[in-house]
Amino acid sequence: MKPVWIVDDDQSIRWVLEKALARVGQPVQCFSGATEALETLKDPNIEPPSVLVTDIRMPGMDGLDLLQHVKDRHPELPVIVMTAFTDLNSTVAAFQKGAFDYLPKPFDVNAAVSLIQRAGQRDMVDAPAPLEKREPEGGRVMMRSSSPAMQEVFRAIGRLAHSNITVLITGESGTGKELIARALHDHGNRAAGPFIALNAAAIPKDLLEAELFGHERGAFTGATQQRRGRFEEARGGTLFLDEIGDMPFDLQTRLLRVLAEGSFYRVGGSQAIQADVRIIAATHQPLEQRVMEGRFREDLFHRLNVIRLRLPPLRERKEDIPALVQIFLRNSANSLGVAARQLTPAALEALMAFHYPGNIRQLENFCQWLTVMSSSPRVEIKDLPPEINGSTDASAVFASDGAGLDKTGLPATETRDTSAQAGWQEMLKHDTLERLARNEPAIMASLTRDVERILITAALSHCRGRRMEAAQRLGIGRNTLTRKCVELGLDGQES
């Protein structure tokens, strides 16, 4: 049996993997550096290993350079790269250079052994030529994470780099779905082409068709000249369809036909146009539920749901908050020409304890608020935004900020004790149990609508109808608030 080679400057990692592989009868040879392993591999008297496992960051030659040299000499040799410094670029680079898989530290030993065994049993195919490395245009903040959930997203992007396969990105508002879509484009084989984004919820229904497919001159009133749509603008590149769950039903039929036939017609046109684009769609909506409700075509859902990437909300990746805060505070300070704020440990702990319904966008807003409103470069708990510093309980659905509003939208007392908060929670639990007893369908959807209606009504009342301010206080985008008002029948609210 050919041995597995472990290349890592950390003696403890080498020891752990060696002992774990020995338990399953797998011989192992360890190296403390990439140069030593490469020189051994060049020796014609030594047989190559069955699998090579290498760290990325090591003194001297790093793991990615070792990977490149190994693939030049032995393209069929499975190589697994591992690192404690997980970011999107290194993950994608590893896959582009031909890595079998990516193992982020710390790892589960049994999972690592299973991965090594699987690599040793698989006949590797020739890897495609690596693409020129491109730095994402924006959103570099999102491209680093120590969260296991985000590392899975990075791994998926690496595997999808050479594919034109359709991807559906799901996640709450503010989790960075467009940034991940751009990363898929920037690291893919269409990176030289355009990246065109369209938000299906932000464009009026009667204009959305022309935005997507373009129109001919005279196709409708006001169409004084021919206009290309997003499908044509994205030719040779990527078309990102954001908030696809809000696309009108009749337009879903046209989109389905384009995906099935690979061509489309401009509004008012008779000439078929080839759709040479990669589709990446995103939504915060539960599409399966919308399919059951008859609001989204099931066949379109299956066309889009080829590969699904779920972006975790910020509350599931709180280990990333300190790094995000540091970057957001630095960016805010640079834009205003002031010194960057520094958080005390207690203030940072309070930020990490917050629930973040608005996710990364809300955290960035907090950092901008601190840069503007904090009178001292050193930020303490008392300097934090009112949503965090105690005037608002982050866990209370009906709580508000500052003056406070109760669940009816009327002014509430300035203080609430824990028993009052527990009161509404018990009421919600009791109401849920009653609905379950009645076999009421889609309880989550109906209760979510009720909660959203209360939150938005309260926020708009508190902000005197100013939607931009209300959206900021809720931690959502203004377009999202506008769409929610339409969905919930709150269109009469001031804007």
ZALOLUM-805104 format. One line per 8 residues: number of its first residue (from 1); their letters; for each residue x, y, z of C-alpha. Coordinates in steps of 0.001 Angstrom, whole numbers. Each point is the difference from the previous one (the first is absolute). Layout:
BEGIN
NUM> a> X Y Z  ... .
END
This chain:
BEGIN
1> mkpvwivd> 0 0 0  1393 3388 -997  356 2448 2901  -1787 3279 564  2331 2996 236  -752 2664 2625  1732 3372 -519  -412 2466 2871 .
9> ddqsirwv> 2391 2083 2092  -2226 -669 3043  1296 -3154 1678  -3271 -548 1893  -2026 -120 -3243  2421 -2512 -1500  -183 -2145 3139  -3816 28 186 .
17> lekalarv> -467 -941 -3653  2721 -2637 110  -1577 -1724 3026  -3523 244 -1409  1026 -1482 -3371  2032 -2731 1738  -3192 -1139 1759  -1565 -768 -3390 .
25> gqpvqcfs> 3137 -1744 -1251  1196 2811 -2241  3787 567 -144  1093 3620 322  3121 2036 -730  277 3454 1540  1883 3122 -1119  495 3256 1886 .
33> gatealet> 302 2115 -3143  -1019 159 -3649  3561 55 -1353  886 -3257 1750  -3096 -1712 -1362  596 1292 -3536  3627 -1179 -20  -1107 -3432 1163 .
41> lkdpniep> -2643 -101 -2720  2639 762 -2642  2066 -3023 1060  -538 -2631 -2752  639 -2780 2511  -2929 1015 2205  -3553 -864 -976  -2490 2890 153 .
49> psvlvtdi> -2545 -106 2846  -3619 -1032 -366  -1127 3391 1369  1893 3156 940  -1425 2141 2812  1618 3426 372  -452 3115 2072  -154 3286 -1936 .
57> rmpgmdgl> 1916 2403 2226  3480 -1314 812  3459 1559 201  1746 76 -3375  -2044 -1572 -2785  -3717 97 785  -2553 -2703 -643  -1451 1553 -3160 .
65> dllqhvkd> 3440 116 -1640  560 -3615 1053  -3383 -889 -1495  969 1647 -3290  3339 -1866 -167  -1652 -3324 881  -2669 414 -2667  2630 894 -2608 .
73> rhpelpvi> 1835 -3280 657  -2838 -2292 1141  -3343 1401 -1196  -1829 -3150 1127  1183 235 3642  -2843 1059 2342  1019 2985 2131  -1975 1234 3009 .
81> vmtaftdl> 848 3474 1274  -687 1113 3556  336 3297 1831  -1193 1883 3051  -98 3239 -2047  -3097 -514 -2083  -891 2540 -2659  -1708 -242 -3347 .
89> nstvaafq> 3075 717 -2119  2124 -2778 1495  -2901 -2440 -229  -642 780 -3657  3729 41 -798  362 -3474 1480  -2768 -1407 -2188  1230 1851 -3071 .
97> kgafdylp> 3453 -1518 446  -1556 -3449 100  -547 -785 3697  -2205 -2995 757  -1597 1791 2936  482 2702 2624  230 -750 3729  -430 3010 2320 .
105> kpfdvnaa> 1572 -149 3459  -1026 -900 2593  -1382 -3182 -1537  -1720 -3093 1287  2631 -2769 -67  -2439 -2692 -1105  -1282 2215 -2812  3588 713 -1077 .
113> vsliqrag> 849 -3723 -96  -3160 -693 -2001  916 2729 -2490  3552 -1353 -396  -1312 -3522 -565  -2463 1262 -2602  2763 1887 -1798  2170 -3117 -80 .
121> qrdmvdap> -2771 -2054 -1583  -892 2490 -2718  1667 89 -3378  728 3645 -667  -854 1477 -3388  2154 2629 -1620  -787 3309 1602  -945 2922 -2266 .
129> aplekrep> 2569 2708 -514  -121 2481 2874  -1622 3337 -634  1895 3197 507  -489 993 3607  -2370 2929 411  -694 1955 3117  -3714 576 571 .
137> eggrvmmr> -985 3540 -910  -1711 571 3306  -1205 -1632 3147  3417 -1247 1122  -1387 153 3519  -2269 -2939 -842  2830 -2005 -1510  1674 -834 3315 .
145> ssspamqe> -1610 -2058 2712  861 -2418 2759  -3602 -1229 12  -391 -3640 -1111  -3225 920 -1820  1744 2697 -2048  2933 -2295 -686  -2463 -2420 -1601 .
153> vfraigrl> -1178 2864 -2224  3613 791 -967  608 -3660 -787  -3078 -89 -2228  1172 3113 -1873  3341 -1694 -599  -1672 -3099 -1401  -2316 2065 -2204 .
161> ahsnitvl> 2798 2185 -1423  216 -1824 -3340  -3726 -638 -391  -2843 1881 -1665  -2546 -1782 2192  -2930 1990 1383  319 958 3678  -2730 1003 2460 .
169> itgesgtg> 1206 2039 2991  -2299 111 3012  313 1944 3226  -1517 2790 2032  151 3614 -1118  3384 1545 677  2039 -3227 -82  1898 998 -3156 .
177> keliaral> -1643 -2063 -2731  1077 2350 -2794  3601 -41 1269  44 -3796 -227  -1533 186 -3488  2787 2384 -1052  2583 -2361 1470  -1454 -2881 -2034 .
185> hdhgnraa> 329 2174 -3088  3458 1408 774  1469 -3453 612  -1855 -1729 -2851  815 -594 -3639  -2229 2971 -975  1983 2457 2120  1073 1976 -3072 .
193> gpfialna> -3666 617 -879  -2465 2390 1642  -1748 -525 3321  -3524 1396 -285  -2315 135 3014  -3755 514 46  -2177 209 3111  -3397 -1449 -812 .
201> aaipkdll> -1565 1675 3047  1278 3509 -775  -1472 393 -3514  -3720 532 -658  -1751 -3017 -1463  -894 1704 -3287  3636 985 -629  1717 -3188 1123 .
209> eaelfghe> -557 -1922 -3240  1589 2746 -2104  2866 283 2505  733 -3699 -357  -481 -524 -3715  191 3473 -1520  -2508 1459 -2437  -359 1030 -3611 .
217> rgaftgat> -804 3528 -1076  -3746 612 229  -616 -3138 2089  -2000 2103 2477  -732 3621 794  3259 1789 687  2203 -2560 -1777  1535 2505 -2395 .
225> qqrrgrfe> 3045 -2126 -795  1264 -3547 222  1473 -937 3371  2043 -2986 1078  -1096 -1861 3133  2078 -1513 2770  256 -3353 -1762  1755 1674 -2932 .
233> earggtlf> 2154 2223 2213  1236 -3102 1852  956 -1875 -3181  3165 -2008 612  -241 670 3738  -2335 -447 2939  -3561 1176 606  -799 295 3702 .
241> ldeigdmp> -3737 -70 723  -424 1270 3548  -3226 -525 1962  -1167 -2529 -2591  -2775 -1048 2375  -1730 3337 -636  -91 -368 -3783  -3585 257 -1371 .
249> fdlqtrll> -1508 -3368 -884  -562 719 -3693  3588 1162 -396  1187 -3218 1655  -1448 -1820 -3019  2135 2047 -2401  3107 -540 2092  -649 -3741 80 .
257> rvlaegsf> -215 -65 -3800  3322 1823 -296  1679 -2476 2353  -1501 -2945 -1880  569 1206 -3579  3048 2237 413  -1535 2866 -1979  -2476 2866 447 .
265> yrvggsqa> -1808 2792 -1833  75 3690 750  -3357 1497 931  -1681 694 -3327  2671 -1951 -1900  -182 -3015 -2303  3687 -913 -231  1274 -2648 2430 .
273> iqadvrii> 3139 1040 1908  2368 -2531 1541  383 292 3784  3720 -546 530  -5 604 3756  532 -1823 3246  -2937 400 2376  516 581 3709 .
281> aathqple> -3188 629 1955  -494 1063 3600  -2889 315 2416  -780 374 3664  -3412 -1566 -636  -750 -3664 798  -554 -1034 -3628  -1348 -3441 864 .
289> qrvmegrf> -2725 1654 2036  -777 2461 -2777  -292 -2932 -2393  -2545 -1649 2325  -1900 3289 213  -133 183 -3815  2079 3189 -90  3085 -1486 -1652 .
297> redlfhrl> 185 -2454 -2873  1179 -3422 1112  1711 -720 -3331  1906 3311 196  1013 -787 3571  1549 -3286 -1117  1764 1752 -2902  1576 2481 2410 .
305> nvirlrlp> 634 -2370 2882  2859 -1907 -1652  2640 1012 2541  -1187 1777 3129  2268 2091 2208  -1450 997 3363  1606 3052 1563  -97 -168 3800 .
313> plrerked> -1419 2984 1888  2486 1984 2061  -1296 -1535 3239  1310 -3368 -1282  3482 1366 -724  644 2251 2985  3665 -993 54  358 2286 -3044 .
321> ipalvqif> -1405 3087 1752  3283 1340 1488  1739 -17 -3398  -3044 1493 -1731  -290 2740 2620  3663 913 -407  -330 292 -3775  -3304 1896 94 .
329> lrnsansl> 1301 2470 2581  3152 581 -2040  -1993 516 -3206  -2397 2422 1712  2876 1977 1497  1784 216 -3355  -3126 1260 -1751  -494 2733 2612 .
337> gvaarqlt> 3675 859 448  26 -724 3731  1869 -2395 2287  -1365 -3539 87  -1997 -844 3123  1278 -2727 2337  -2442 -2153 1970  594 -1039 3572 .
345> paalealm> -248 -3766 624  -3356 517 1720  -1362 2008 -2938  1154 -2641 -2469  -1604 -2691 2139  -3277 1937 -80  205 269 -3794  589 -3740 -251 .
353> afhypgni> -3007 -736 2219  -2421 1897 -2245  -2365 -2055 -2181  448 2014 -3255  -3292 -378 -1857  1566 2192 -2708  3150 -2156 -98  3270 1402 -1384 .
361> rqlenfcq> -1678 3099 -1399  -1295 842 3474  3438 -527 1570  1511 2352 -2585  -2683 2578 813  871 -268 3692  3670 625 -787  -876 3053 -2081 .
369> wltvmsss> -2194 1239 2845  2862 -430 2484  2423 1886 -2244  -2378 2958 -252  -1628 35 3441  2752 -1147 2377  1737 2985 1596  3108 -1969 934 .
377> prveikdl> 2286 -2246 -2050  -445 -2615 2737  -3511 -1489 -182  -1531 -1324 3200  -3322 -1748 551  -1750 3296 775  1063 1290 -3433  -1633 -2828 -1949 .
385> ppeingst> -3182 557 -2061  -3242 -111 2027  -972 -3309 -1622  2943 -1621 1791  804 1942 3140  -3022 -1025 2045  -2761 2394 -1044  -1092 -2760 -2370 .
393> dasavfas> 37 -3708 748  1327 -1682 -3119  -1905 -3165 746  -3405 1657 221  -1946 -98 -3236  -2354 2811 972  2563 2203 1750  1112 3212 -1675 .
401> dgagldkt> 2688 2595 541  193 3281 1897  -3534 1151 697  -1338 -3520 -490  -3207 -1277 -1513  -2058 -2893 1186  -1465 -2651 -2294  -3019 2174 -811 .
409> glpatetr> 2260 2757 -1361  -863 2366 2893  2601 1615 2297  1211 -2368 2673  1692 575 3317  3718 693 -153  913 -3097 2004  -1065 -3597 -295 .
417> dtsaqagw> 828 -2643 2496  715 -3575 -941  -3412 -1141 1145  -1662 2254 -2599  2238 -1399 -2711  -780 -3515 1137  -3699 941 -143  -134 529 -3757 .
425> qemlkhdt> 2170 -3074 -536  -2432 -2131 1984  -2897 1531 -1937  1741 -874 -3269  609 -3552 1220  -3646 -353 1069  -1231 1347 -3347  2276 -2408 -1882 .
433> lerlarne> -1282 -2973 2015  -3599 1016 -732  744 198 -3738  1668 -3397 110  -3032 -1446 1776  -2224 1378 -2779  2269 -1624 -2626  498 3432 -1513 .
441> paimaslt> 2319 -177 -3066  3108 2160 -589  159 1260 3578  3528 1346 -418  -999 2046 -3051  -3087 1539 1583  1722 835 3293  2999 1433 -1854 .
449> rdverili> -2320 2297 -1964  -1659 1134 3248  3353 731 1633  1283 1820 -3083  -3172 2092 -155  396 1028 3659  3709 771 -364  -445 2093 -3130 .
457> taalshcr> -3069 1836 1309  1814 815 3227  3161 1131 -1773  -1883 2206 -2461  -2007 1511 2847  3135 683 2020  1772 1529 -3029  -3088 2055 -961 .
465> grrmeaaq> -406 -1867 -3279  3572 531 -1233  705 -3306 -1701  3733 462 -430  436 618 3724  -2410 -2806 922  1896 -2443 -2213  3301 982 1613 .
473> rlgigrnt> -1430 -421 3503  -1344 -3432 -929  3305 -1003 -1587  -1436 -659 -3469  275 1709 -3366  -2501 2633 -1140  -981 -2146 -3003  -696 -2892 2351 .
481> ltrkcvel> -2168 2232 2200  -1916 1295 -3039  -595 -3538 -1244  -1121 -1133 3451  -2468 2894 188  -1540 -1132 -3290  -141 -3642 1081  -1528 853 3391 .
489> gldgqes> -2485 2546 -1303  1740 2947 1680  321 2077 -3168  -1918 2823 1578  2909 748 2316  1865 3211 -654  3267 -183 -1903 .
END
